């Protein structure tokens, strides 16, 4: 299962953190995205609401977050 979290850091204040976990935590939201299940912690869920995560042709993940006001040039951090 893929865990997606929002953590402090990056040039714009927040960054995405992705890693694999065996199972979701008791307070996680789990989204079934076809072949991949995604776990999101309670604090990150409102910051990720409406976000689309894309993996175009074996490149890095691309986040389209409608809540982000500013995104750094490399796309790794954002501001809400």
PyMOL Python script that loads the backbone (N, CA, C, O; Angstrom):
from pymol import cmd

cmd.read_pdbstr("""\
ATOM      1  N   UNK A   1       0.852  -1.168   0.000  1.00  0.00           N
ATOM      2  CA  UNK A   1       0.000   0.000   0.000  1.00  0.00           C
ATOM      3  C   UNK A   1       0.900   1.234   0.000  1.00  0.00           C
ATOM      4  O   UNK A   1       1.913   1.278   0.697  1.00  0.00           O
ATOM      5  N   UNK A   2       0.516   2.228  -0.787  1.00  0.00           N
ATOM      6  CA  UNK A   2       1.281   3.469  -0.850  1.00  0.00           C
ATOM      7  C   UNK A   2       0.759   4.442   0.189  1.00  0.00           C
ATOM      8  O   UNK A   2      -0.445   4.688   0.259  1.00  0.00           O
ATOM      9  N   UNK A   3       1.652   5.000   0.998  1.00  0.00           N
ATOM     10  CA  UNK A   3       1.259   6.025   1.962  1.00  0.00           C
ATOM     11  C   UNK A   3       1.693   7.375   1.406  1.00  0.00           C
ATOM     12  O   UNK A   3       2.844   7.560   1.010  1.00  0.00           O
ATOM     13  N   UNK A   4       0.748   8.315   1.385  1.00  0.00           N
ATOM     14  CA  UNK A   4       1.026   9.676   0.947  1.00  0.00           C
ATOM     15  C   UNK A   4       0.764  10.591   2.135  1.00  0.00           C
ATOM     16  O   UNK A   4      -0.302  10.539   2.749  1.00  0.00           O
ATOM     17  N   UNK A   5       1.738  11.421   2.448  1.00  0.00           N
ATOM     18  CA  UNK A   5       1.603  12.349   3.565  1.00  0.00           C
ATOM     19  C   UNK A   5       2.114  13.719   3.143  1.00  0.00           C
ATOM     20  O   UNK A   5       2.890  13.842   2.195  1.00  0.00           O
ATOM     21  N   UNK A   6       1.673  14.734   3.849  1.00  0.00           N
ATOM     22  CA  UNK A   6       2.176  16.088   3.669  1.00  0.00           C
ATOM     23  C   UNK A   6       2.999  16.413   4.909  1.00  0.00           C
ATOM     24  O   UNK A   6       2.523  16.279   6.036  1.00  0.00           O
ATOM     25  N   UNK A   7       4.238  16.839   4.688  1.00  0.00           N
ATOM     26  CA  UNK A   7       5.131  17.157   5.801  1.00  0.00           C
ATOM     27  C   UNK A   7       5.746  18.539   5.592  1.00  0.00           C
ATOM     28  O   UNK A   7       5.802  19.045   4.471  1.00  0.00           O
ATOM     29  N   UNK A   8       6.206  19.139   6.687  1.00  0.00           N
ATOM     30  CA  UNK A   8       6.869  20.440   6.602  1.00  0.00           C
ATOM     31  C   UNK A   8       8.211  20.281   5.909  1.00  0.00           C
ATOM     32  O   UNK A   8       8.937  19.314   6.143  1.00  0.00           O
ATOM     33  N   UNK A   9       8.532  21.250   5.047  1.00  0.00           N
ATOM     34  CA  UNK A   9       9.824  21.224   4.372  1.00  0.00           C
ATOM     35  C   UNK A   9       9.729  21.767   2.971  1.00  0.00           C
ATOM     36  O   UNK A   9       8.640  22.086   2.492  1.00  0.00           O
ATOM     37  N   UNK A  10      10.849  21.871   2.319  1.00  0.00           N
ATOM     38  CA  UNK A  10      10.886  22.401   0.961  1.00  0.00           C
ATOM     39  C   UNK A  10      10.885  23.913   0.949  1.00  0.00           C
ATOM     40  O   UNK A  10      10.658  24.548   1.979  1.00  0.00           O
ATOM     41  N   UNK A  11      11.134  24.486  -0.202  1.00  0.00           N
ATOM     42  CA  UNK A  11      11.250  25.937  -0.306  1.00  0.00           C
ATOM     43  C   UNK A  11       9.912  26.654  -0.150  1.00  0.00           C
ATOM     44  O   UNK A  11       9.894  27.843   0.168  1.00  0.00           O
ATOM     45  N   UNK A  12       8.793  25.965  -0.364  1.00  0.00           N
ATOM     46  CA  UNK A  12       7.486  26.601  -0.226  1.00  0.00           C
ATOM     47  C   UNK A  12       6.754  26.196   1.049  1.00  0.00           C
ATOM     48  O   UNK A  12       5.600  26.582   1.234  1.00  0.00           O
ATOM     49  N   UNK A  13       7.382  25.441   1.919  1.00  0.00           N
ATOM     50  CA  UNK A  13       6.804  25.153   3.223  1.00  0.00           C
ATOM     51  C   UNK A  13       6.296  23.744   3.442  1.00  0.00           C
ATOM     52  O   UNK A  13       6.426  23.215   4.546  1.00  0.00           O
ATOM     53  N   UNK A  14       5.717  23.114   2.420  1.00  0.00           N
ATOM     54  CA  UNK A  14       5.191  21.764   2.563  1.00  0.00           C
ATOM     55  C   UNK A  14       5.714  20.892   1.434  1.00  0.00           C
ATOM     56  O   UNK A  14       6.010  21.381   0.344  1.00  0.00           O
ATOM     57  N   UNK A  15       5.825  19.613   1.699  1.00  0.00           N
ATOM     58  CA  UNK A  15       6.268  18.684   0.673  1.00  0.00           C
ATOM     59  C   UNK A  15       5.496  17.376   0.811  1.00  0.00           C
ATOM     60  O   UNK A  15       4.928  17.083   1.863  1.00  0.00           O
ATOM     61  N   UNK A  16       5.484  16.606  -0.254  1.00  0.00           N
ATOM     62  CA  UNK A  16       4.814  15.309  -0.254  1.00  0.00           C
ATOM     63  C   UNK A  16       5.809  14.238   0.165  1.00  0.00           C
ATOM     64  O   UNK A  16       6.977  14.279  -0.221  1.00  0.00           O
ATOM     65  N   UNK A  17       5.343  13.288   0.950  1.00  0.00           N
ATOM     66  CA  UNK A  17       6.166  12.170   1.397  1.00  0.00           C
ATOM     67  C   UNK A  17       5.452  10.892   0.966  1.00  0.00           C
ATOM     68  O   UNK A  17       4.294  10.674   1.323  1.00  0.00           O
ATOM     69  N   UNK A  18       6.138  10.054   0.203  1.00  0.00           N
ATOM     70  CA  UNK A  18       5.554   8.807  -0.285  1.00  0.00           C
ATOM     71  C   UNK A  18       6.424   7.643   0.130  1.00  0.00           C
ATOM     72  O   UNK A  18       7.649   7.700   0.016  1.00  0.00           O
ATOM     73  N   UNK A  19       5.799   6.597   0.606  1.00  0.00           N
ATOM     74  CA  UNK A  19       6.515   5.371   0.932  1.00  0.00           C
ATOM     75  C   UNK A  19       5.509   4.235   1.025  1.00  0.00           C
ATOM     76  O   UNK A  19       4.304   4.471   1.111  1.00  0.00           O
ATOM     77  N   UNK A  20       5.998   3.018   1.008  1.00  0.00           N
ATOM     78  CA  UNK A  20       5.132   1.850   1.064  1.00  0.00           C
ATOM     79  C   UNK A  20       4.985   1.348   2.496  1.00  0.00           C
ATOM     80  O   UNK A  20       5.933   1.378   3.280  1.00  0.00           O
ATOM     81  N   UNK A  21       3.778   0.885   2.823  1.00  0.00           N
ATOM     82  CA  UNK A  21       3.483   0.297   4.128  1.00  0.00           C
ATOM     83  C   UNK A  21       2.722  -1.005   3.911  1.00  0.00           C
ATOM     84  O   UNK A  21       2.092  -1.202   2.872  1.00  0.00           O
ATOM     85  N   UNK A  22       2.786  -1.874   4.885  1.00  0.00           N
ATOM     86  CA  UNK A  22       2.064  -3.153   4.805  1.00  0.00           C
ATOM     87  C   UNK A  22       0.558  -2.969   4.967  1.00  0.00           C
ATOM     88  O   UNK A  22      -0.234  -3.626   4.292  1.00  0.00           O
ATOM     89  N   UNK A  23       0.169  -2.060   5.876  1.00  0.00           N
ATOM     90  CA  UNK A  23      -1.249  -1.832   6.115  1.00  0.00           C
ATOM     91  C   UNK A  23      -1.487  -0.410   6.588  1.00  0.00           C
ATOM     92  O   UNK A  23      -0.560   0.263   7.040  1.00  0.00           O
ATOM     93  N   UNK A  24      -2.714   0.044   6.486  1.00  0.00           N
ATOM     94  CA  UNK A  24      -3.091   1.384   6.921  1.00  0.00           C
ATOM     95  C   UNK A  24      -3.191   1.445   8.434  1.00  0.00           C
ATOM     96  O   UNK A  24      -3.435   0.434   9.093  1.00  0.00           O
ATOM     97  N   UNK A  25      -3.001   2.632   8.976  1.00  0.00           N
ATOM     98  CA  UNK A  25      -3.180   2.849  10.405  1.00  0.00           C
ATOM     99  C   UNK A  25      -4.661   2.962  10.736  1.00  0.00           C
ATOM    100  O   UNK A  25      -5.486   3.109   9.834  1.00  0.00           O
ATOM    101  N   UNK A  26      -5.011   2.894  12.022  1.00  0.00           N
ATOM    102  CA  UNK A  26      -6.421   2.893  12.426  1.00  0.00           C
ATOM    103  C   UNK A  26      -7.168   4.180  12.089  1.00  0.00           C
ATOM    104  O   UNK A  26      -8.390   4.150  11.945  1.00  0.00           O
ATOM    105  N   UNK A  27      -6.473   5.307  11.957  1.00  0.00           N
ATOM    106  CA  UNK A  27      -7.143   6.576  11.657  1.00  0.00           C
ATOM    107  C   UNK A  27      -6.882   7.045  10.227  1.00  0.00           C
ATOM    108  O   UNK A  27      -7.210   8.181   9.883  1.00  0.00           O
ATOM    109  N   UNK A  28      -6.302   6.194   9.396  1.00  0.00           N
ATOM    110  CA  UNK A  28      -6.016   6.552   8.011  1.00  0.00           C
ATOM    111  C   UNK A  28      -7.269   6.485   7.151  1.00  0.00           C
ATOM    112  O   UNK A  28      -8.194   5.719   7.419  1.00  0.00           O
ATOM    113  N   UNK A  29      -7.269   7.311   6.112  1.00  0.00           N
ATOM    114  CA  UNK A  29      -8.238   7.191   5.042  1.00  0.00           C
ATOM    115  C   UNK A  29      -7.586   6.331   3.974  1.00  0.00           C
ATOM    116  O   UNK A  29      -6.429   6.561   3.623  1.00  0.00           O
ATOM    117  N   UNK A  30      -8.299   5.350   3.454  1.00  0.00           N
ATOM    118  CA  UNK A  30      -7.756   4.484   2.410  1.00  0.00           C
ATOM    119  C   UNK A  30      -8.547   4.720   1.131  1.00  0.00           C
ATOM    120  O   UNK A  30      -9.775   4.639   1.111  1.00  0.00           O
ATOM    121  N   UNK A  31      -7.807   5.014   0.059  1.00  0.00           N
ATOM    122  CA  UNK A  31      -8.408   5.252  -1.246  1.00  0.00           C
ATOM    123  C   UNK A  31      -7.994   4.112  -2.160  1.00  0.00           C
ATOM    124  O   UNK A  31      -6.807   3.813  -2.290  1.00  0.00           O
ATOM    125  N   UNK A  32      -8.959   3.483  -2.787  1.00  0.00           N
ATOM    126  CA  UNK A  32      -8.680   2.417  -3.733  1.00  0.00           C
ATOM    127  C   UNK A  32      -8.550   3.048  -5.109  1.00  0.00           C
ATOM    128  O   UNK A  32      -9.543   3.485  -5.692  1.00  0.00           O
ATOM    129  N   UNK A  33      -7.326   3.099  -5.630  1.00  0.00           N
ATOM    130  CA  UNK A  33      -7.049   3.745  -6.917  1.00  0.00           C
ATOM    131  C   UNK A  33      -6.716   2.690  -7.962  1.00  0.00           C
ATOM    132  O   UNK A  33      -5.646   2.728  -8.569  1.00  0.00           O
ATOM    133  N   UNK A  34      -7.614   1.766  -8.168  1.00  0.00           N
ATOM    134  CA  UNK A  34      -7.386   0.701  -9.140  1.00  0.00           C
ATOM    135  C   UNK A  34      -6.422  -0.330  -8.601  1.00  0.00           C
ATOM    136  O   UNK A  34      -6.729  -1.018  -7.627  1.00  0.00           O
ATOM    137  N   UNK A  35      -5.259  -0.448  -9.221  1.00  0.00           N
ATOM    138  CA  UNK A  35      -4.269  -1.448  -8.821  1.00  0.00           C
ATOM    139  C   UNK A  35      -3.511  -1.055  -7.557  1.00  0.00           C
ATOM    140  O   UNK A  35      -2.787  -1.874  -6.990  1.00  0.00           O
ATOM    141  N   UNK A  36      -3.670   0.183  -7.113  1.00  0.00           N
ATOM    142  CA  UNK A  36      -2.922   0.679  -5.955  1.00  0.00           C
ATOM    143  C   UNK A  36      -3.885   1.180  -4.895  1.00  0.00           C
ATOM    144  O   UNK A  36      -4.828   1.913  -5.191  1.00  0.00           O
ATOM    145  N   UNK A  37      -3.640   0.777  -3.657  1.00  0.00           N
ATOM    146  CA  UNK A  37      -4.386   1.336  -2.527  1.00  0.00           C
ATOM    147  C   UNK A  37      -3.505   2.398  -1.889  1.00  0.00           C
ATOM    148  O   UNK A  37      -2.300   2.201  -1.732  1.00  0.00           O
ATOM    149  N   UNK A  38      -4.109   3.528  -1.521  1.00  0.00           N
ATOM    150  CA  UNK A  38      -3.370   4.663  -0.971  1.00  0.00           C
ATOM    151  C   UNK A  38      -3.885   4.955   0.431  1.00  0.00           C
ATOM    152  O   UNK A  38      -5.088   5.108   0.641  1.00  0.00           O
ATOM    153  N   UNK A  39      -2.959   5.031   1.394  1.00  0.00           N
ATOM    154  CA  UNK A  39      -3.291   5.381   2.778  1.00  0.00           C
ATOM    155  C   UNK A  39      -2.887   6.833   3.018  1.00  0.00           C
ATOM    156  O   UNK A  39      -1.793   7.257   2.647  1.00  0.00           O
ATOM    157  N   UNK A  40      -3.790   7.586   3.644  1.00  0.00           N
ATOM    158  CA  UNK A  40      -3.536   9.007   3.929  1.00  0.00           C
ATOM    159  C   UNK A  40      -3.850   9.255   5.395  1.00  0.00           C
ATOM    160  O   UNK A  40      -4.932   8.912   5.870  1.00  0.00           O
ATOM    161  N   UNK A  41      -2.900   9.852   6.112  1.00  0.00           N
ATOM    162  CA  UNK A  41      -3.122  10.119   7.534  1.00  0.00           C
ATOM    163  C   UNK A  41      -4.122  11.262   7.718  1.00  0.00           C
ATOM    164  O   UNK A  41      -4.370  12.047   6.803  1.00  0.00           O
ATOM    165  N   UNK A  42      -4.677  11.333   8.904  1.00  0.00           N
ATOM    166  CA  UNK A  42      -5.729  12.306   9.226  1.00  0.00           C
ATOM    167  C   UNK A  42      -5.302  13.754   8.988  1.00  0.00           C
ATOM    168  O   UNK A  42      -6.092  14.544   8.471  1.00  0.00           O
ATOM    169  N   UNK A  43      -4.084  14.114   9.350  1.00  0.00           N
ATOM    170  CA  UNK A  43      -3.621  15.497   9.180  1.00  0.00           C
ATOM    171  C   UNK A  43      -3.394  15.857   7.721  1.00  0.00           C
ATOM    172  O   UNK A  43      -3.593  17.010   7.337  1.00  0.00           O
ATOM    173  N   UNK A  44      -2.983  14.900   6.900  1.00  0.00           N
ATOM    174  CA  UNK A  44      -2.698  15.167   5.486  1.00  0.00           C
ATOM    175  C   UNK A  44      -3.953  15.176   4.622  1.00  0.00           C
ATOM    176  O   UNK A  44      -3.974  15.825   3.576  1.00  0.00           O
ATOM    177  N   UNK A  45      -4.991  14.474   5.038  1.00  0.00           N
ATOM    178  CA  UNK A  45      -6.189  14.318   4.208  1.00  0.00           C
ATOM    179  C   UNK A  45      -6.771  15.642   3.715  1.00  0.00           C
ATOM    180  O   UNK A  45      -7.049  15.755   2.521  1.00  0.00           O
ATOM    181  N   UNK A  46      -6.973  16.655   4.575  1.00  0.00           N
ATOM    182  CA  UNK A  46      -7.549  17.905   4.060  1.00  0.00           C
ATOM    183  C   UNK A  46      -6.607  18.644   3.095  1.00  0.00           C
ATOM    184  O   UNK A  46      -7.066  19.360   2.205  1.00  0.00           O
ATOM    185  N   UNK A  47      -5.311  18.470   3.271  1.00  0.00           N
ATOM    186  CA  UNK A  47      -4.336  19.133   2.396  1.00  0.00           C
ATOM    187  C   UNK A  47      -4.243  18.452   1.033  1.00  0.00           C
ATOM    188  O   UNK A  47      -3.783  19.055   0.063  1.00  0.00           O
ATOM    189  N   UNK A  48      -4.679  17.200   0.961  1.00  0.00           N
ATOM    190  CA  UNK A  48      -4.624  16.437  -0.282  1.00  0.00           C
ATOM    191  C   UNK A  48      -5.983  16.326  -0.974  1.00  0.00           C
ATOM    192  O   UNK A  48      -6.085  15.725  -2.043  1.00  0.00           O
ATOM    193  N   UNK A  49      -7.019  16.898  -0.376  1.00  0.00           N
ATOM    194  CA  UNK A  49      -8.361  16.801  -0.936  1.00  0.00           C
ATOM    195  C   UNK A  49      -8.385  17.310  -2.378  1.00  0.00           C
ATOM    196  O   UNK A  49      -8.008  18.452  -2.641  1.00  0.00           O
ATOM    197  N   UNK A  50      -8.821  16.476  -3.298  1.00  0.00           N
ATOM    198  CA  UNK A  50      -8.902  16.847  -4.705  1.00  0.00           C
ATOM    199  C   UNK A  50      -7.619  16.666  -5.488  1.00  0.00           C
ATOM    200  O   UNK A  50      -7.579  16.963  -6.682  1.00  0.00           O
ATOM    201  N   UNK A  51      -6.566  16.182  -4.840  1.00  0.00           N
ATOM    202  CA  UNK A  51      -5.269  16.023  -5.495  1.00  0.00           C
ATOM    203  C   UNK A  51      -5.264  14.817  -6.433  1.00  0.00           C
ATOM    204  O   UNK A  51      -5.789  13.752  -6.108  1.00  0.00           O
ATOM    205  N   UNK A  52      -4.663  15.012  -7.593  1.00  0.00           N
ATOM    206  CA  UNK A  52      -4.459  13.936  -8.550  1.00  0.00           C
ATOM    207  C   UNK A  52      -2.973  13.632  -8.579  1.00  0.00           C
ATOM    208  O   UNK A  52      -2.153  14.533  -8.761  1.00  0.00           O
ATOM    209  N   UNK A  53      -2.623  12.365  -8.400  1.00  0.00           N
ATOM    210  CA  UNK A  53      -1.227  11.937  -8.459  1.00  0.00           C
ATOM    211  C   UNK A  53      -1.047  11.158  -9.752  1.00  0.00           C
ATOM    212  O   UNK A  53      -1.751  10.183 -10.014  1.00  0.00           O
ATOM    213  N   UNK A  54      -0.096  11.607 -10.549  1.00  0.00           N
ATOM    214  CA  UNK A  54       0.133  10.997 -11.850  1.00  0.00           C
ATOM    215  C   UNK A  54       1.557  10.471 -11.914  1.00  0.00           C
ATOM    216  O   UNK A  54       2.470  11.064 -11.339  1.00  0.00           O
ATOM    217  N   UNK A  55       1.745   9.364 -12.608  1.00  0.00           N
ATOM    218  CA  UNK A  55       3.079   8.799 -12.829  1.00  0.00           C
ATOM    219  C   UNK A  55       3.260   8.630 -14.337  1.00  0.00           C
ATOM    220  O   UNK A  55       3.045   7.545 -14.879  1.00  0.00           O
ATOM    221  N   UNK A  56       3.658   9.716 -15.011  1.00  0.00           N
ATOM    222  CA  UNK A  56       3.775   9.646 -16.469  1.00  0.00           C
ATOM    223  C   UNK A  56       5.037   8.924 -16.925  1.00  0.00           C
ATOM    224  O   UNK A  56       6.146   9.383 -16.652  1.00  0.00           O
ATOM    225  N   UNK A  57       4.880   7.822 -17.603  1.00  0.00           N
ATOM    226  CA  UNK A  57       5.970   7.099 -18.265  1.00  0.00           C
ATOM    227  C   UNK A  57       7.242   6.938 -17.452  1.00  0.00           C
ATOM    228  O   UNK A  57       8.309   7.380 -17.878  1.00  0.00           O
ATOM    229  N   UNK A  58       7.146   6.326 -16.315  1.00  0.00           N
ATOM    230  CA  UNK A  58       8.301   5.996 -15.469  1.00  0.00           C
ATOM    231  C   UNK A  58       9.102   7.208 -15.024  1.00  0.00           C
ATOM    232  O   UNK A  58      10.264   7.075 -14.639  1.00  0.00           O
ATOM    233  N   UNK A  59       8.498   8.386 -15.070  1.00  0.00           N
ATOM    234  CA  UNK A  59       9.144   9.567 -14.502  1.00  0.00           C
ATOM    235  C   UNK A  59       8.779   9.624 -13.027  1.00  0.00           C
ATOM    236  O   UNK A  59       8.217   8.667 -12.494  1.00  0.00           O
ATOM    237  N   UNK A  60       9.087  10.720 -12.365  1.00  0.00           N
ATOM    238  CA  UNK A  60       8.704  10.854 -10.967  1.00  0.00           C
ATOM    239  C   UNK A  60       7.210  11.172 -10.858  1.00  0.00           C
ATOM    240  O   UNK A  60       6.577  11.575 -11.834  1.00  0.00           O
ATOM    241  N   UNK A  61       6.669  10.989  -9.677  1.00  0.00           N
ATOM    242  CA  UNK A  61       5.268  11.300  -9.440  1.00  0.00           C
ATOM    243  C   UNK A  61       5.022  12.786  -9.667  1.00  0.00           C
ATOM    244  O   UNK A  61       5.867  13.620  -9.342  1.00  0.00           O
ATOM    245  N   UNK A  62       3.860  13.110 -10.226  1.00  0.00           N
ATOM    246  CA  UNK A  62       3.479  14.506 -10.430  1.00  0.00           C
ATOM    247  C   UNK A  62       2.175  14.735  -9.668  1.00  0.00           C
ATOM    248  O   UNK A  62       1.212  13.986  -9.832  1.00  0.00           O
ATOM    249  N   UNK A  63       2.153  15.766  -8.841  1.00  0.00           N
ATOM    250  CA  UNK A  63       0.979  16.088  -8.032  1.00  0.00           C
ATOM    251  C   UNK A  63       0.258  17.282  -8.633  1.00  0.00           C
ATOM    252  O   UNK A  63       0.872  18.304  -8.941  1.00  0.00           O
ATOM    253  N   UNK A  64      -1.050  17.142  -8.795  1.00  0.00           N
ATOM    254  CA  UNK A  64      -1.902  18.253  -9.214  1.00  0.00           C
ATOM    255  C   UNK A  64      -2.847  18.523  -8.055  1.00  0.00           C
ATOM    256  O   UNK A  64      -3.907  17.908  -7.935  1.00  0.00           O
ATOM    257  N   UNK A  65      -2.436  19.465  -7.198  1.00  0.00           N
ATOM    258  CA  UNK A  65      -3.168  19.752  -5.971  1.00  0.00           C
ATOM    259  C   UNK A  65      -3.910  21.079  -6.132  1.00  0.00           C
ATOM    260  O   UNK A  65      -3.275  22.130  -6.214  1.00  0.00           O
ATOM    261  N   UNK A  66      -5.252  21.046  -6.177  1.00  0.00           N
ATOM    262  CA  UNK A  66      -6.004  22.287  -6.360  1.00  0.00           C
ATOM    263  C   UNK A  66      -5.906  23.234  -5.165  1.00  0.00           C
ATOM    264  O   UNK A  66      -6.261  24.407  -5.284  1.00  0.00           O
ATOM    265  N   UNK A  67      -5.433  22.749  -4.019  1.00  0.00           N
ATOM    266  CA  UNK A  67      -5.300  23.590  -2.828  1.00  0.00           C
ATOM    267  C   UNK A  67      -3.973  24.341  -2.799  1.00  0.00           C
ATOM    268  O   UNK A  67      -3.820  25.284  -2.023  1.00  0.00           O
ATOM    269  N   UNK A  68      -3.020  23.944  -3.622  1.00  0.00           N
ATOM    270  CA  UNK A  68      -1.687  24.570  -3.616  1.00  0.00           C
ATOM    271  C   UNK A  68      -1.752  25.942  -4.276  1.00  0.00           C
ATOM    272  O   UNK A  68      -2.162  26.068  -5.430  1.00  0.00           O
ATOM    273  N   UNK A  69      -1.340  26.972  -3.529  1.00  0.00           N
ATOM    274  CA  UNK A  69      -1.288  28.337  -4.073  1.00  0.00           C
ATOM    275  C   UNK A  69      -0.014  28.558  -4.852  1.00  0.00           C
ATOM    276  O   UNK A  69      -0.021  29.207  -5.899  1.00  0.00           O
ATOM    277  N   UNK A  70       1.083  28.019  -4.344  1.00  0.00           N
ATOM    278  CA  UNK A  70       2.375  28.145  -5.003  1.00  0.00           C
ATOM    279  C   UNK A  70       3.063  26.804  -4.992  1.00  0.00           C
ATOM    280  O   UNK A  70       2.948  26.040  -4.033  1.00  0.00           O
ATOM    281  N   UNK A  71       3.782  26.518  -6.068  1.00  0.00           N
ATOM    282  CA  UNK A  71       4.552  25.283  -6.186  1.00  0.00           C
ATOM    283  C   UNK A  71       5.961  25.672  -6.599  1.00  0.00           C
ATOM    284  O   UNK A  71       6.140  26.548  -7.445  1.00  0.00           O
ATOM    285  N   UNK A  72       6.957  25.035  -6.016  1.00  0.00           N
ATOM    286  CA  UNK A  72       8.329  25.352  -6.381  1.00  0.00           C
ATOM    287  C   UNK A  72       8.608  24.883  -7.810  1.00  0.00           C
ATOM    288  O   UNK A  72       7.845  24.093  -8.366  1.00  0.00           O
ATOM    289  N   UNK A  73       9.674  25.356  -8.390  1.00  0.00           N
ATOM    290  CA  UNK A  73       9.971  25.057  -9.792  1.00  0.00           C
ATOM    291  C   UNK A  73      10.186  23.573 -10.058  1.00  0.00           C
ATOM    292  O   UNK A  73       9.923  23.104 -11.166  1.00  0.00           O
ATOM    293  N   UNK A  74      10.662  22.822  -9.061  1.00  0.00           N
ATOM    294  CA  UNK A  74      10.870  21.392  -9.281  1.00  0.00           C
ATOM    295  C   UNK A  74       9.611  20.582  -8.971  1.00  0.00           C
ATOM    296  O   UNK A  74       9.561  19.386  -9.257  1.00  0.00           O
ATOM    297  N   UNK A  75       8.588  21.227  -8.385  1.00  0.00           N
ATOM    298  CA  UNK A  75       7.336  20.540  -8.094  1.00  0.00           C
ATOM    299  C   UNK A  75       7.356  19.720  -6.831  1.00  0.00           C
ATOM    300  O   UNK A  75       6.398  18.998  -6.556  1.00  0.00           O
ATOM    301  N   UNK A  76       8.423  19.808  -6.046  1.00  0.00           N
ATOM    302  CA  UNK A  76       8.553  18.985  -4.848  1.00  0.00           C
ATOM    303  C   UNK A  76       7.908  19.602  -3.619  1.00  0.00           C
ATOM    304  O   UNK A  76       7.597  18.883  -2.669  1.00  0.00           O
ATOM    305  N   UNK A  77       7.698  20.909  -3.610  1.00  0.00           N
ATOM    306  CA  UNK A  77       7.088  21.517  -2.434  1.00  0.00           C
ATOM    307  C   UNK A  77       5.994  22.509  -2.864  1.00  0.00           C
ATOM    308  O   UNK A  77       5.952  22.965  -4.007  1.00  0.00           O
ATOM    309  N   UNK A  78       5.123  22.818  -1.916  1.00  0.00           N
ATOM    310  CA  UNK A  78       3.988  23.693  -2.227  1.00  0.00           C
ATOM    311  C   UNK A  78       3.563  24.464  -0.997  1.00  0.00           C
ATOM    312  O   UNK A  78       3.978  24.164   0.122  1.00  0.00           O
ATOM    313  N   UNK A  79       2.713  25.482  -1.229  1.00  0.00           N
ATOM    314  CA  UNK A  79       2.184  26.315  -0.155  1.00  0.00           C
ATOM    315  C   UNK A  79       0.666  26.318  -0.269  1.00  0.00           C
ATOM    316  O   UNK A  79       0.117  26.397  -1.368  1.00  0.00           O
ATOM    317  N   UNK A  80      -0.004  26.230   0.870  1.00  0.00           N
ATOM    318  CA  UNK A  80      -1.473  26.257   0.883  1.00  0.00           C
ATOM    319  C   UNK A  80      -1.921  27.562   1.493  1.00  0.00           C
ATOM    320  O   UNK A  80      -3.121  27.810   1.609  1.00  0.00           O
TER     321      UNK A  80
END
""", "prot")
cmd.dss("prot")
cmd.show_as("cartoon", "prot")
cmd.util.cbc("prot")
cmd.orient("prot")
